[in-house]
Amino acid sequence: MTIATTLPILALGDTGSDVQRAQYLLVLKTLNYDRVDGVFGPVTDNAVREFQGYNDLEVDGIVGPQTWAALHSDKQRPPMLAQGSEGQLVNRLQTVLNLGRGDFSSDSDPVLLVDGIFGPLTAQAVRGTQALAHVVADGVVGLPTRALSVHAAGATL
């Protein structure tokens, strides 16, 4: 059994963390980063239909097993990072934040020590990046923040 068969079927009007996950996966394909809000509205519906068309799936606007599979939903959901988090993912986050200074974060953000510890300065840099991207500036790296385009690093945050 794959994860695609255990995920819910999503459609216009649905809300919640599963919608947010689908939106996050769509950011890599057809959706703007600022639309990862957990609300399956007309913009998400359009992005799903566009994605389905590109992938020779039935274009019905419904995120069912085939669409989940095409979105590679079998990959592990990225963990949330916040002040107090530690490890290699925080280390990579700090590196990306440093690389993007001036491009997607404020030049005034301090250069971060890449130590794998999500402390107050990392939280400040995340909030600054979120504010510039016009997403909720809470200092937490969840799916909406991970979806931010970081041109300097050539990927998403």
C-alpha positions in Angstrom: 0.0 0.0 0.0 1.3 3.5 -0.9 0.7 6.7 0.9 -1.3 7.9 -2.1 -4.1 5.4 -1.2 -4.3 6.6 2.4 -4.4 10.3 1.7 -7.9 11.9 1.6 -9.6 12.9 -1.7 -9.5 16.7 -1.8 -11.7 19.0 -3.8 -13.0 22.5 -4.0 -14.1 23.8 -0.6 -11.9 21.5 1.5 -9.6 22.9 4.1 -6.8 21.7 6.4 -3.3 20.3 6.6 -3.8 17.8 3.8 -4.9 20.7 1.5 -1.8 22.6 2.6 0.4 19.6 1.8 -1.1 19.3 -1.7 -0.6 23.0 -2.2 3.0 22.7 -1.1 3.6 19.9 -3.6 1.9 21.9 -6.3 4.2 24.9 -5.7 6.9 22.9 -7.3 4.7 22.5 -10.4 1.9 25.0 -11.0 1.0 27.1 -7.9 2.5 30.3 -6.4 4.2 30.0 -3.0 1.8 32.5 -1.5 -1.2 30.2 -2.1 -0.1 27.5 0.5 -2.9 28.4 2.9 -4.8 25.2 3.5 -7.9 26.4 1.6 -8.9 24.5 -1.6 -10.3 27.5 -3.4 -10.5 28.4 -7.1 -6.8 29.1 -7.4 -5.9 25.7 -6.0 -8.6 24.1 -8.2 -7.0 25.7 -11.3 -3.5 24.6 -10.2 -4.7 21.0 -9.7 -6.4 21.0 -13.1 -3.3 22.5 -14.8 -1.1 19.9 -13.1 -3.4 17.1 -14.1 -3.4 18.2 -17.7 0.4 18.4 -17.8 0.6 14.9 -16.4 -2.0 13.2 -18.6 -4.4 12.6 -15.7 -8.1 13.0 -15.8 -8.6 16.8 -15.5 -11.3 16.9 -12.8 -9.8 19.2 -10.1 -9.9 16.5 -7.6 -6.8 15.4 -5.7 -7.3 11.6 -5.6 -4.9 8.7 -5.6 -3.6 9.3 -9.1 -3.0 13.0 -8.6 -1.4 12.3 -5.1 0.9 9.8 -6.8 1.9 12.2 -9.6 2.6 14.8 -6.9 5.1 12.3 -5.3 3.2 12.4 -2.1 5.0 9.3 -1.0 7.9 11.5 0.1 8.1 12.2 3.8 6.4 15.4 4.9 9.1 17.9 5.8 9.3 18.6 9.5 8.4 21.9 11.0 11.3 23.9 12.2 11.1 26.5 14.9 13.1 28.1 17.6 14.7 25.3 19.7 15.0 23.0 16.7 18.5 21.6 16.0 20.3 19.4 13.5 21.2 19.2 9.8 18.0 20.7 8.5 18.5 23.8 10.6 22.1 23.9 9.3 20.8 23.8 5.7 18.2 26.4 6.5 20.8 28.8 7.9 23.0 28.3 4.8 20.1 29.1 2.5 19.1 32.1 4.5 22.7 33.4 4.3 22.9 32.7 0.6 19.7 34.6 0.0 20.5 37.8 1.9 19.5 40.7 -0.3 17.6 38.5 -2.7 14.8 37.2 -0.7 15.6 38.5 2.7 16.6 41.9 4.0 20.2 43.0 3.7 19.9 44.1 7.2 19.4 40.6 8.5 22.5 39.5 10.3 24.7 36.8 8.7 23.9 33.6 10.6 26.3 31.3 12.3 25.7 28.0 10.6 25.6 25.9 13.7 22.4 23.8 13.3 20.8 25.6 16.2 17.5 27.5 15.5 18.0 30.4 17.9 16.7 33.9 18.0 18.8 35.2 15.1 17.6 32.4 12.8 14.0 33.1 13.9 14.6 36.8 13.1 15.9 35.9 9.6 13.0 33.6 9.0 10.5 36.3 10.0 12.2 38.8 7.8 12.1 36.4 4.8 8.4 35.7 5.5 7.6 39.4 5.8 9.3 40.1 2.5 7.4 37.3 0.9 4.1 38.5 2.3 3.3 35.2 4.2 2.6 34.9 7.9 5.8 36.2 9.6 5.8 33.8 12.6 9.4 32.6 12.5 8.2 29.0 12.0 9.3 27.0 8.9 6.2 25.0 8.0 4.9 24.2 4.6 4.0 27.8 3.6 7.5 29.0 4.4 9.2 25.9 2.8 7.4 26.8 -0.4 9.1 30.2 -0.7 11.2 30.5 -3.7 14.8 31.2 -2.9 16.4 32.2 -6.2 19.9 32.5 -4.7 19.8 28.8 -3.9 17.8 27.7 -6.9 15.2 25.8 -4.9 12.5 26.3 -2.4 13.2 27.0 1.3 
